[in-house]
Amino acid sequence: MALDTAKKQEIIAKYSRGENDTGSTEVQVALITERIIYLTEHLKTNKKDHSSRLGLLKLVGQRRRLMRYLKSKDLSRFNAIKADLGIRN
């Protein structure tokens, strides 16, 4: 399930760097993290849902690549988003 519009707008407003910023790395990481949290909770109750598990693994990989990019470009922004979202590595 995709994020509802209100929740998505709230995340974009919190992590955007400008007024019309919806595609910066921080916003993308925050939106992916929210989807990862949702899928993790879904898989706790639906243990045999392997297609959702595959989707979760793809999202984790995508977030990892975005975080690697952010770390190479701006370490302070990387550390800020990592601490704010509670991402471990």
HUHU-V166081 format. One record per pair of residues at least 12 apart in sequence whose ideal C-beta (glycine too) atoms are under 10 Angstrom apart, sorted by sequence separation. I is the first residue (numbers start at 1). GAP is how many residues later the second one is. D is the distance in Angstrom with one decimal. If there is no record, write none. Layout:
I,GAP,D
I,GAP,D
This chain:
12,12,9.5
14,12,9.3
15,12,4.9
40,12,9.9
43,12,9.9
70,12,8.9
9,13,9.5
14,13,8.8
15,13,9.0
39,13,5.8
42,13,10.0
43,13,6.7
8,14,9.3
12,14,10.0
13,14,9.6
15,14,7.9
16,14,9.5
38,14,9.9
39,14,8.2
42,14,8.6
67,14,7.9
11,15,9.9
12,15,5.6
15,15,4.5
66,15,9.6
67,15,7.2
11,16,7.2
14,16,7.2
15,16,8.5
39,16,6.6
40,16,6.9
39,17,4.4
12,18,8.1
38,18,9.5
39,18,9.6
67,18,9.8
8,19,9.7
11,19,5.0
12,19,7.7
36,19,9.8
10,20,10.0
11,20,5.8
35,20,8.7
36,20,6.5
39,20,7.0
40,20,9.8
67,20,6.9
35,21,8.5
36,21,10.0
38,21,10.0
39,21,9.4
8,22,9.8
11,22,8.9
63,22,9.5
67,22,8.3
8,23,6.8
11,23,6.2
36,23,5.3
64,23,9.4
7,24,9.5
10,24,9.8
35,24,5.8
36,24,6.3
63,24,7.7
64,25,8.3
8,26,8.2
33,26,8.8
36,26,9.7
7,27,7.1
32,27,5.5
33,27,9.8
35,27,9.9
36,27,6.9
3,28,6.9
31,28,9.9
32,28,8.5
35,28,9.2
2,29,9.9
32,30,6.1
33,30,6.6
3,31,6.0
7,31,9.9
32,31,4.5
3,32,6.7
31,32,9.6
32,32,9.8
2,33,7.9
29,33,9.3
30,33,9.7
1,34,8.9
28,34,8.5
29,34,5.9
32,34,7.3
3,35,7.7
28,35,8.3
29,35,9.9
32,35,9.7
2,36,9.4
1,37,7.0
29,37,5.3
1,38,9.1
28,38,5.7
29,38,6.4
26,40,9.1
29,40,9.8
1,41,8.2
25,41,5.6
28,41,9.9
29,41,7.2
25,42,8.3
28,42,9.5
25,44,6.4
26,44,7.4
25,45,4.8
24,46,9.4
25,48,7.8
26,48,9.8
33,48,9.1
37,48,9.6
25,49,8.7
29,49,9.5
36,49,9.9
37,49,9.8
1,51,9.9
26,51,6.5
30,51,7.3
33,51,9.8
34,51,9.1
36,51,9.6
25,52,7.6
26,52,9.3
29,52,5.8
33,52,5.1
24,53,9.1
25,53,8.9
29,53,8.9
32,53,9.8
33,53,8.5
26,54,8.1
27,54,9.7
30,54,8.3
33,54,7.0
26,55,5.1
29,55,9.9
30,55,6.4
25,56,8.0
29,56,7.0
26,58,8.9
29,58,7.9
26,59,9.3
17,60,8.8
15,65,9.8
15,66,7.4
15,69,8.1
14,70,8.8
15,70,9.0
